[in-house]
């Protein structure tokens, strides 16, 4: 399980380097974006970690750990985007 958390952390770091832009209807600045992004990453990480405890993967299945890591990463992404949207941000693909 610790390898999965490490893999998730590495993927999160890589995904933070590039990706969509976010816009807020109130015209918030980059500082506010960074604050909200940080809060949502912490929230998504904690919730994905908690929810991953309910994943039951076969330990004998080949690459079960990799499959579990992708599932957890998908949960993280969904939780992060939902958090940003609750804060009023809109994802803009460029």
N, C-alpha and C positions, 0 to 999 in steps of 0.2 A: 504494500500500500504506500510506503514512503517513496518508492520509485515513481509511483503514479503522481503523487503530490509534487515531486521534483520535476517531472515531465510537464505537468500542468503549469508550474511556475515558469519554466523556460518558455513554453508556448505563449504564456501571457506576456512575458517580457518582449518576445519577438513581435507579438501582435500590437504591442504598444508603440512600436517604432513606426509603423505605417498603418494606414487604414482610412476609414471614412472621416469626413469632417462633421462637426456638429454645429448647428445653428440654434439660437434661442430667439423666440419672438420678441423678447424684451431687449434684444441686442446686447446681451451680456458679453463682457470682454474675455480675453484669453485667460486671465487670472481666475475668473469665476468658472470657466470651462475646466481648467486644471483642478480646481477644488472639487467640483462636482464629479469629475472623472475619477479622481483619487478616492472619493467617498464611495462611488459606485463599484470601483474595482475591489475595495475592501469588502463591501457588502456581498458582491457576487462571489468572491473567493470563499468567504466564510460560509455562505449558503450552499455553494456547490460542494464544499468539503463536507458539510453536514448531510446533504442529500446523497452524496456518494456512499455513505454508510449503508444505504438501502440497496445498493447495486449488488446483485448476486451473480458473479461470473464464475464459470467453471474453472477451477485451478488447473485442470488437465488439458483444457482447450488450448491449442496453439495460439500464441499471441493474445491471450485473454487480457493481459495487463495493458497492452496497446489499445485494445478495443475499449477497455474501461477508461483509459485516459482520454480517448476521443469523446466518449459519452460525457465525462466530467467536464471536458473543455466546452462541449456544446451547451451543457447546463450553465457554465460560467458565462458564455457569450449571451445566452438568452437572458440571464439574470442581470447582466451588465446593461444590455440595451434597454430592458424594461425599467431599470433604475433611472437611466438617463432620460427616458421618455416621461417618467413620473415627475422628474425635475423640470420638465418642459422643453428638453432638447430634442431636436429633430436630426436624424442622421442624413447626411447629404453625401452621396457617392460622387467622387470626382474622377 
